[in-house]
């Protein structure tokens, strides 16, 4: 008797490789973002939550631009090839994907930081607040 795990067979290795390698073109993780920020980031980290939530706690070095406010005129200070990395509250929130979609619609390179703020905290990394 097959379990729910094995009832549907795994994809062939060549298809699995293609799928999992493609994920890295769309996503990065909190650890890699933290490491890059400590060395001088070559991307813009964008917190797409509200200004009130951003003020309560955000990733140090992030800018705040709520996903609904991402428009071409707000991006003019960065060259067209600038990579943006979006994040929101965490896996329970789709704000990072909404922000990434808006950036992609504007022709901007973009990735999502998986885990969002929840992942950042789970890794033990510090937050910055409006008071700090």
Buried (B, 14 or more C-beta within 10 A) or exposed (E): EEEEEEEEEEEEEEEEEEEEEEEEEEBBBBEBBBEBBEEEBEBBBBBBBBEEBBBBBBBBBBBBBBBEEBEEEEBEEBEEEBBBBBBBBBEEBEBBBBBBBBBEEBEBBBBBBBBBBBBBBEEEBEBBEEEE
